[in-house]
Amino acid sequence: MKLNRNCHSAQTSFRSLLLEESFINKKVKTIYSTVTSGYKHKKQNQIMKGAENMTVSKNPTSLKLSMDVENGTNALGAMQTKSTSVGSVRLDAEAAKCLAVTEAIGELMSHAVVNVYVTEKAELDKAE
């Protein structure tokens, strides 16, 4: 009989945890929608108000290579990835050479490279 009470207690605790998680998820969604309400995505080429005649230059300061690498599967069987990166890439590095480097690194790794990205960090200067 004591075992049944313990199982019932565990089931009750589990149900309350599920209800609490559901409550938290609803609250997060409510907060998110409140925070993002009225937010409109800007078109990529949309110009800031009053900036029609402004001349801006973009000066790259650094490049970084990033790779998504296979990292097993999740409980549903979907592939999971892990990201790794190589910093301090020369600013004048050619895209083909960047890809060749990631492929060479991929050959040394025990998991396959899935995606390759180049991230450019640039400074924007307004001409006076």
C-alpha positions as CSV (number, residue, x, y, z in Angstrom):
1,M,0.0,0.0,0.0
2,K,2.9,2.4,0.8
3,L,4.3,1.8,-2.7
4,N,1.0,2.9,-4.3
5,R,1.0,6.1,-2.2
6,N,4.5,6.8,-3.4
7,C,3.6,6.2,-7.0
8,H,0.5,8.4,-6.6
9,S,2.6,11.1,-5.0
10,A,5.1,10.9,-7.8
11,Q,2.3,11.1,-10.4
12,T,0.8,14.1,-8.7
13,S,4.2,15.8,-8.5
14,F,4.8,15.1,-12.2
15,R,1.4,16.5,-13.2
16,S,2.0,19.7,-11.1
17,L,5.4,20.1,-12.9
18,L,3.8,19.8,-16.3
19,L,1.1,22.3,-15.3
20,E,3.8,24.7,-14.0
21,E,5.8,24.3,-17.2
22,S,2.7,24.9,-19.3
23,F,1.9,28.0,-17.2
24,I,5.5,29.3,-17.7
25,N,5.4,28.7,-21.5
26,K,2.1,30.6,-21.7
27,K,3.6,33.5,-19.7
28,V,6.7,33.6,-21.8
29,K,4.6,33.7,-25.0
30,T,2.4,36.5,-23.5
31,I,5.5,38.5,-22.5
32,Y,7.1,38.0,-25.9
33,S,4.0,39.1,-27.8
34,T,3.7,42.1,-25.6
35,V,7.3,43.1,-26.1
36,T,7.2,42.5,-29.9
37,S,3.7,44.0,-30.5
38,G,3.9,47.0,-32.8
39,Y,7.4,46.0,-34.0
40,K,7.6,46.0,-37.7
41,H,10.5,44.4,-39.6
42,K,12.3,47.0,-41.7
43,K,13.0,46.2,-45.3
44,Q,16.7,45.6,-45.8
45,N,17.2,48.7,-48.0
46,Q,14.9,51.0,-46.0
47,I,16.7,54.3,-45.2
48,M,16.6,56.0,-41.8
49,K,14.5,59.1,-41.7
50,G,16.6,62.1,-42.5
51,A,19.5,60.0,-43.9
52,E,18.6,60.3,-47.6
53,N,21.6,62.4,-48.5
54,M,24.1,60.8,-46.1
55,T,27.2,59.1,-47.5
56,V,28.2,56.1,-45.5
57,S,31.3,53.9,-45.9
58,K,31.6,50.3,-44.7
59,N,35.1,49.3,-43.6
60,P,35.6,45.6,-42.8
61,T,37.6,45.1,-39.6
62,S,37.6,41.3,-39.3
63,L,36.4,38.0,-40.8
64,K,35.5,34.8,-39.1
65,L,34.9,31.3,-40.6
66,S,32.2,29.3,-38.8
67,M,31.3,25.7,-39.4
68,D,28.3,23.6,-38.3
69,V,29.4,20.1,-37.6
70,E,27.3,17.0,-37.1
71,N,26.9,16.2,-33.4
72,G,24.7,13.1,-33.2
73,T,20.9,13.0,-33.1
74,N,18.3,14.2,-30.7
75,A,15.5,12.0,-29.1
76,L,13.4,12.4,-32.2
77,G,16.2,11.2,-34.5
78,A,16.9,14.6,-36.0
79,M,20.5,15.6,-36.7
80,Q,22.0,18.0,-34.2
81,T,24.9,20.2,-35.0
82,K,27.7,22.0,-33.1
83,S,29.3,25.2,-34.2
84,T,33.0,25.8,-34.3
85,S,34.9,28.8,-35.7
86,V,38.2,30.1,-36.9
87,G,39.0,33.7,-36.2
88,S,41.6,36.2,-37.5
89,V,40.9,35.4,-41.2
90,R,42.6,37.9,-43.6
91,L,40.2,40.6,-44.9
92,D,41.3,39.9,-48.5
93,A,40.8,36.1,-48.2
94,E,39.0,34.6,-51.2
95,A,35.7,32.7,-50.7
96,A,37.1,29.6,-52.5
97,K,40.1,29.5,-50.2
98,C,37.9,29.9,-47.1
99,L,35.8,26.9,-48.2
100,A,38.9,24.9,-49.0
101,V,40.2,25.5,-45.5
102,T,37.0,24.4,-43.9
103,E,36.9,21.3,-46.1
104,A,40.5,20.5,-45.0
105,I,39.6,20.9,-41.3
106,G,36.5,18.8,-41.9
107,E,38.7,15.9,-43.2
108,L,40.5,15.9,-39.8
109,M,37.4,15.9,-37.7
110,S,35.4,12.8,-36.7
111,H,32.1,14.4,-37.7
112,A,31.0,15.9,-41.1
113,V,30.9,19.6,-41.7
114,V,27.3,20.5,-42.6
115,N,27.4,24.3,-43.2
116,V,30.1,26.9,-43.6
117,Y,29.7,30.6,-42.9
118,V,31.9,33.7,-43.2
119,T,31.0,36.5,-40.8
120,E,32.3,39.9,-41.6
121,K,32.6,42.6,-38.9
122,A,32.7,46.1,-40.3
123,E,32.7,49.6,-39.1
124,L,30.3,52.1,-40.6
125,D,31.6,55.7,-41.1
126,K,29.5,58.7,-41.9
127,A,31.1,61.1,-44.3
128,E,31.1,64.7,-42.9
